[in-house]
Amino acid sequence: MSNQIEKVYEGVVVDDDEYISLIHLCRYCNQSQEEIVELVDEGILEPIGSLKHEWRFNYSAITRVKKVRRLQKDFEFELSTSGLVIHLLDRIEELESRLFNLGC
């Protein structure tokens, strides 16, 4: 008997111009509206629209919410700390992309 670990990855291909509502984001991430509003208040998510019922999120928000919740669960980070870590991860990704484009 083998003790191999199998990883299953799941993804959805979407247009950069496609957005989801607050209700759908809550459903996809298994979060309450209040929890999503906290992420917006902390600057982790940036919705389009001024009123909550008008908010639209890029599909990448799903990944951000899941990353934040994972940081909170695995490392017991406060929301503000998770936000900082997410910001730093975004910055690293941006810098790596620049280096790649420069051929480094």
Buried (B, 14 or more C-beta within 10 A) or exposed (E): EEEEEEEEEEEEEEEEEEBBBBEBBBEBBEBEEEBBBBBBEBEBBEBEEEEEEEBBBBBEBBEBBBBBBEBBEEEEBEBEBBBBBBEEEEEEEEEEEEEEEEEE
